[in-house]
């Protein structure tokens, strides 16, 4: 991840490069469904650092496997670390 100009549209956000894969750049759209929703604007901080929350609705019954898979995928991403 890098800092720079903020995405202005959903399409811009979908194309945000969040890491790398064997096939090349990994974009947010590769790992998530991005949609615009109405919600109050807020900035959340943890120990003074800005944080982002990601929510998901699992489609299967094996939450343990889902958690393990997501944890591994997040660990494999190049990005800021706490």
C-alpha positions as CSV (number, residue, x, y, z in Angstrom):
1,X,0.0,0.0,0.0
2,X,1.1,3.5,-0.6
3,X,-0.1,6.9,0.4
4,X,-1.1,9.3,-2.3
5,X,-4.3,10.7,-3.8
6,X,-7.4,9.1,-2.4
7,X,-9.6,7.1,-4.7
8,X,-12.5,9.3,-5.9
9,X,-14.8,6.6,-7.3
10,X,-15.7,3.0,-6.5
11,X,-13.9,2.0,-9.7
12,X,-10.8,3.8,-8.5
13,X,-11.0,2.0,-5.2
14,X,-11.5,-1.4,-6.9
15,X,-8.3,-0.8,-8.8
16,X,-6.3,0.1,-5.7
17,X,-3.1,-2.0,-5.6
18,X,-2.9,-3.7,-2.2
19,X,-0.2,-6.2,-2.7
20,X,1.4,-8.6,-5.2
21,X,0.7,-12.1,-6.3
22,X,2.4,-14.6,-8.6
23,X,0.2,-13.2,-11.4
24,X,1.2,-9.6,-10.8
25,X,-0.4,-6.7,-8.9
26,X,-3.1,-7.6,-6.5
27,X,-6.0,-5.1,-6.4
28,X,-8.7,-4.6,-3.9
29,X,-11.2,-5.9,-6.4
30,X,-9.3,-9.2,-6.6
31,X,-10.1,-9.9,-2.9
32,X,-13.3,-8.0,-2.2
33,X,-16.6,-6.8,-3.5
34,X,-16.4,-3.1,-3.3
35,X,-19.6,-1.1,-3.0
36,X,-20.7,2.4,-1.9
37,X,-22.9,2.6,1.2
38,X,-24.2,5.6,3.2
39,X,-22.6,5.7,6.6
40,X,-21.4,8.3,9.0
41,X,-17.8,9.4,8.4
42,X,-15.4,8.7,11.2
43,X,-11.7,8.1,11.6
44,X,-10.8,5.3,14.0
45,X,-7.4,5.2,15.8
46,X,-5.8,2.4,17.7
47,X,-2.9,3.5,19.9
48,X,-2.8,6.8,17.9
49,X,-2.5,5.1,14.5
50,X,-5.3,5.3,11.9
51,X,-7.1,2.0,11.4
52,X,-9.5,0.5,8.9
53,X,-12.3,-2.0,9.6
54,X,-13.2,-4.7,7.1
55,X,-16.5,-6.5,7.5
56,X,-17.5,-9.7,5.7
57,X,-20.5,-12.0,5.5
58,X,-19.3,-15.6,5.3
59,X,-21.0,-17.8,2.8
60,X,-20.0,-21.1,4.2
61,X,-20.3,-22.9,7.5
62,X,-16.6,-23.5,8.3
63,X,-15.7,-20.2,10.1
64,X,-12.4,-21.7,11.4
65,X,-11.1,-22.4,7.8
66,X,-12.3,-19.0,6.7
67,X,-10.5,-17.2,9.5
68,X,-7.3,-19.2,8.9
69,X,-7.5,-18.4,5.1
70,X,-8.1,-14.6,5.7
71,X,-5.4,-14.4,8.3
72,X,-2.9,-16.0,5.9
73,X,-3.9,-13.8,3.0
74,X,-3.6,-10.7,5.1
75,X,-0.2,-11.8,6.4
76,X,1.0,-12.3,2.8
77,X,0.1,-8.7,1.8
78,X,2.8,-6.1,1.6
79,X,1.6,-3.1,3.6
80,X,2.0,-1.1,6.8
81,X,2.3,-3.2,9.9
82,X,1.6,-2.3,13.5
